[in-house]
Amino acid sequence: MVEMTLESVGDHQLDAARNSPNGRAARTLHSGARLRQTLIALTAGTRLNEHQSPGDATILCLRGSVTLHAGERSVTIPAGSLVDVPPQRHDLVANDDSLVILTVGLG
């Protein structure tokens, strides 16, 4: 069992995103046979381009806010909110410097 402080890991990832030319940084927190969790740091205005849904997934916003676009639908996810990722193509845009945890069910 590995313990970590999301606050310190998040601070580190945001620093890495701010120093990255693409405005983002990610770190896998857990990768198992049935579940993967990734901490993603995005600087304000950074977009994760449209991509297919990986299956059952959620986004938990820890800091800042992001907007999830899927087809004609958009939802803003503020800090402290959890949203299901729709099973269709979507993108994600950081409204502020943000930290999110993407949780994906595998198989």
C-alpha positions in Angstrom: 0.0 0.0 0.0 1.4 3.4 -1.0 0.3 6.5 0.7 0.6 10.0 -0.7 -0.7 13.5 0.0 -2.7 14.7 -3.0 -2.0 18.3 -2.0 1.8 17.8 -2.4 1.5 15.6 -5.5 -0.9 18.1 -7.0 1.4 21.1 -6.3 4.2 19.2 -8.0 2.1 18.3 -11.0 0.8 21.9 -11.4 4.4 23.2 -11.3 5.3 20.7 -14.0 2.3 21.7 -16.1 3.2 25.4 -15.8 6.7 24.5 -17.1 5.5 22.3 -19.9 5.0 23.7 -23.4 1.6 21.9 -23.7 0.3 23.2 -20.3 -0.3 19.8 -18.7 1.2 17.1 -16.6 -0.1 13.8 -15.4 0.8 11.1 -12.9 -0.8 7.7 -12.5 -1.9 7.3 -8.9 -3.2 3.7 -9.2 -3.1 1.2 -12.1 -4.6 -2.2 -11.4 -6.4 -4.9 -13.2 -9.8 -3.2 -13.0 -9.2 0.4 -12.2 -6.8 3.3 -13.2 -6.6 6.7 -11.5 -4.6 9.5 -13.0 -4.0 12.9 -11.5 -4.0 15.5 -14.3 -2.8 19.1 -13.9 -3.9 21.6 -16.6 -3.0 25.3 -16.8 -5.8 27.8 -17.6 -7.0 27.5 -21.2 -5.3 24.1 -21.8 -7.5 21.7 -23.8 -7.3 17.9 -23.8 -8.4 17.4 -27.4 -11.5 15.5 -28.4 -11.1 11.8 -27.8 -13.2 8.7 -27.4 -14.5 7.8 -24.0 -12.3 5.1 -22.4 -15.3 3.3 -20.9 -16.7 3.8 -17.5 -15.0 6.9 -16.2 -15.4 9.8 -13.8 -13.6 13.2 -13.4 -13.2 14.6 -9.9 -12.0 18.2 -9.8 -9.7 18.9 -6.9 -8.7 22.4 -7.7 -9.8 25.1 -10.2 -12.5 24.2 -12.6 -12.8 22.5 -16.0 -15.4 22.2 -18.7 -16.3 18.9 -20.2 -17.8 19.1 -23.8 -19.6 16.1 -25.3 -21.5 16.7 -28.5 -24.0 19.5 -27.8 -23.6 19.2 -24.1 -21.2 21.0 -21.8 -20.8 20.8 -18.1 -18.5 22.9 -15.9 -16.9 21.0 -13.1 -15.8 23.1 -10.1 -13.5 22.0 -7.4 -15.1 19.4 -5.2 -17.4 18.1 -7.9 -17.5 14.6 -9.5 -18.9 14.0 -13.0 -19.4 10.9 -15.0 -17.6 11.0 -18.4 -20.2 10.3 -21.1 -19.7 7.3 -23.4 -19.0 9.4 -26.4 -16.3 11.6 -27.9 -15.5 14.5 -25.6 -12.8 17.1 -24.7 -11.8 18.8 -21.5 -10.8 22.5 -21.1 -9.3 24.0 -18.0 -11.0 27.3 -17.0 -8.3 27.9 -14.3 -5.1 26.2 -13.3 -6.7 22.9 -12.4 -6.2 19.5 -10.9 -8.5 16.6 -11.7 -8.5 12.9 -11.0 -9.6 10.7 -13.9 -10.8 7.3 -12.8 -11.3 4.7 -15.5 -12.8 1.3 -15.0 -10.9 -1.4 -17.0 -12.8 -4.3 -18.3 
